[in-house]
Amino acid sequence: MKVYISVDFEGISGSTSWSSTNLGDIEYGALAREMTLEAVAACQGALDAGAKEIYVKDAHDSGRNMDLSLFQKEVKIINDWTCTPYSMVGGLDSTFDAVMFVGYHSPAGSSGSPLSHTMNRGNNYVKFNGELASEFLIHAYIAASMGVPVVFLSGDQALTEHVHKYDPKIRTVAVKEGMGSATINVSPAKAQEMIREGAKEGLLRKNSCHISLPEILTMEINYKDHFRASKASWYPGVKKIDDYTVSYTSDSIDDVMAARMFIL
């Protein structure tokens, strides 16, 4: 089996403040190590389930956060950005048997985490067909368009509930819960144990996982700054709804993701 694992930062155990997600912050080093170890745990779970080839995408900020020396020999790591509409799943294609998400977080417009956001901090929300869109959903739709099932996700508790609205069969692990500006976290050792077990279970039942891709997809973005809506409205097909909000509709997931690449 060939498995793709996308790894973010804000949904790992212990990640709580925006400053801690930044390279060079006093908290960053320990959390970057935890990001690595949670990714390594997911890789080990995949190997336990029979995976022979694993690609890991560092999908946070610079795309260069993890210690590559800690990964198993079967793993290939995608550092930095492919500069394609596939963003956090850059390099994914139909040759993969499954996708996993590690360290993901609740979307903008949600109180699930003090670090809730969608792609960046410049918007109040992103919606797909009227529902809040998380980074999970954006990239799960990309995987679905390629026929690759999403089988596992770890992150905050509210995100796991969001995931199960779209596919209750996806194996999820909540390593933290948001409460105001705080997070309640399981210990790193427990998080890694849960992720390894969950990744294995998810991959073993991959044939039961299925995200339905809408025939028509409308992406709505509400920006924090009005000038960003004005700028986005110049992208072909984008409609300005009000001073802060735009929408884009297509029956092509690639077209929607290309628009997202330029306006979000």
HELIX and SHEET records of a PDB file:
HELIX    1   1 SER A   19  THR A   21  5                                   3    
HELIX    2   2 TYR A   28  ASP A   48  1                                  21    
HELIX    3   3 LEU A   68  LEU A   70  5                                   3    
HELIX    4   4 SER A   87  VAL A   89  5                                   3    
HELIX    5   5 GLU A  135  SER A  145  1                                  11    
HELIX    6   6 GLN A  157  TYR A  166  1                                  10    
HELIX    7   7 PRO A  188  LEU A  204  1                                  17    
HELIX    8   8 LYS A  206  SER A  208  5                                   3    
HELIX    9   9 HIS A  226  ALA A  232  1                                   7    
HELIX   10  10 ILE A  253  ILE A  263  1                                  11    
SHEET    1   A 7 VAL A  75  ILE A  78  0                                        
SHEET    2   A 7 GLU A  53  ASP A  58  1                                        
SHEET    3   A 7 LYS A   2  VAL A   7  1                                        
SHEET    4   A 7 ALA A  98  TYR A 104  1                                        
SHEET    5   A 7 VAL A 150  ASP A 156  1                                        
SHEET    6   A 7 ARG A 171  MET A 179  1                                        
SHEET    7   A 7 ALA A 182  ASN A 185 -1                                        
SHEET    1   B 5 GLU A 131  LEU A 132  0                                        
SHEET    2   B 5 ASN A 123  PHE A 128 -1                                        
SHEET    3   B 5 LEU A 217  TYR A 223 -1                                        
SHEET    4   B 5 THR A 245  SER A 250 -1                                        
SHEET    5   B 5 LYS A 239  ASP A 242 -1                                        
END                                                                             
